[in-house]
Amino acid sequence: MPLNLTVFNQFYAINKICGQEKQRHYLESLGFVPGARISILKKKFLRFSITEARISILSELHGYYLVMVKGSKIGLDKSLAKKIIVYAS
């Protein structure tokens, strides 16, 4: 399922990155690589036990997502979030 449709407070892993080659390369350069573990958290449940290749959604506002990946905060719009396909882990 796409990252933008995931449920908060669940754990996921990245299955694949879709889209054009330029978009896939951009997301992979930010740390969104297949096999990376993802935990989706609401802002009130912030817990930062960050390990390598682990990301957390911190908030979602007007179609934009604030994502923590490898200790860095990254903003993604909804169109990029749709291209990150995850599965329950």
One Martini backbone bead per residue (centre of mass of N, CA, C, O) as a GRO file, in nm:
protein
   89
    1MET     BB    1   0.101   0.032   0.016
    2PRO     BB    2   0.087   0.350   0.038
    3LEU     BB    3   0.208   0.580   0.258
    4ASN     BB    4  -0.060   0.767   0.263
    5LEU     BB    5  -0.244   0.492   0.371
    6THR     BB    6  -0.144   0.464   0.640
    7VAL     BB    7  -0.124   0.381   0.975
    8PHE     BB    8  -0.096   0.488   1.265
    9ASN     BB    9   0.103   0.301   1.480
   10GLN     BB   10   0.265   0.139   1.260
   11PHE     BB   11   0.449  -0.115   1.094
   12TYR     BB   12   0.687  -0.085   0.821
   13ALA     BB   13   0.802  -0.166   0.487
   14ILE     BB   14   0.983  -0.125   0.212
   15ASN     BB   15   0.925  -0.244  -0.110
   16LYS     BB   16   0.891   0.014  -0.314
   17ILE     BB   17   0.973   0.240  -0.584
   18CYS     BB   18   0.800   0.459  -0.770
   19GLY     BB   19   0.826   0.587  -1.087
   20GLN     BB   20   1.044   0.775  -1.204
   21GLU     BB   21   1.378   0.772  -1.207
   22LYS     BB   22   1.417   1.050  -1.074
   23GLN     BB   23   1.231   0.996  -0.828
   24ARG     BB   24   1.368   0.740  -0.721
   25HIS     BB   25   1.649   0.864  -0.678
   26TYR     BB   26   1.562   1.084  -0.481
   27LEU     BB   27   1.445   0.897  -0.259
   28GLU     BB   28   1.703   0.723  -0.222
   29SER     BB   29   1.886   0.970  -0.134
   30LEU     BB   30   1.697   1.003   0.138
   31GLY     BB   31   1.645   0.670   0.231
   32PHE     BB   32   1.431   0.531   0.034
   33VAL     BB   33   1.456   0.193   0.076
   34PRO     BB   34   1.440  -0.120   0.036
   35GLY     BB   35   1.372  -0.252   0.372
   36ALA     BB   36   1.292  -0.021   0.525
   37ARG     BB   37   1.190   0.087   0.827
   38ILE     BB   38   0.856   0.188   0.938
   39SER     BB   39   0.717   0.449   1.148
   40ILE     BB   40   0.394   0.563   1.224
   41LEU     BB   41   0.339   0.888   1.371
   42LYS     BB   42   0.199   1.084   1.578
   43LYS     BB   43   0.277   1.373   1.728
   44LYS     BB   44   0.194   1.272   2.028
   45PHE     BB   45   0.402   0.996   1.970
   46LEU     BB   46   0.690   1.084   2.014
   47ARG     BB   47   0.966   0.861   1.924
   48PHE     BB   48   1.338   0.856   1.916
   49SER     BB   49   1.441   0.545   1.795
   50ILE     BB   50   1.686   0.569   1.587
   51THR     BB   51   1.764   0.388   1.305
   52GLU     BB   52   1.870   0.256   1.043
   53ALA     BB   53   1.630   0.298   0.804
   54ARG     BB   54   1.430   0.472   0.985
   55ILE     BB   55   1.090   0.589   0.981
   56SER     BB   56   0.883   0.889   1.054
   57ILE     BB   57   0.579   1.024   1.090
   58LEU     BB   58   0.494   1.337   1.229
   59SER     BB   59   0.315   1.478   0.996
   60GLU     BB   60  -0.003   1.606   0.851
   61LEU     BB   61  -0.047   1.877   0.600
   62HIS     BB   62  -0.209   1.939   0.324
   63GLY     BB   63  -0.044   1.680   0.185
   64TYR     BB   64   0.193   1.695   0.387
   65TYR     BB   65   0.501   1.535   0.497
   66LEU     BB   66   0.669   1.462   0.797
   67VAL     BB   67   0.989   1.301   0.787
   68MET     BB   68   1.183   1.053   0.949
   69VAL     BB   69   1.527   0.996   0.830
   70LYS     BB   70   1.811   0.918   0.967
   71GLY     BB   71   1.766   1.193   1.159
   72SER     BB   72   1.590   1.340   0.934
   73LYS     BB   73   1.397   1.599   0.814
   74ILE     BB   74   1.127   1.541   0.574
   75GLY     BB   75   0.951   1.673   0.303
   76LEU     BB   76   0.639   1.548   0.166
   77ASP     BB   77   0.440   1.500  -0.080
   78LYS     BB   78   0.179   1.316  -0.185
   79SER     BB   79   0.306   1.217  -0.455
   80LEU     BB   80   0.556   1.083  -0.315
   81ALA     BB   81   0.409   0.902  -0.107
   82LYS     BB   82   0.270   0.721  -0.330
   83LYS     BB   83   0.561   0.591  -0.430
   84ILE     BB   84   0.563   0.448  -0.147
   85ILE     BB   85   0.585   0.108  -0.090
   86VAL     BB   86   0.422  -0.089   0.160
   87TYR     BB   87   0.451  -0.320   0.441
   88ALA     BB   88   0.383  -0.526   0.683
   89SER     BB   89   0.610  -0.616   0.977
   0.00000   0.00000   0.00000
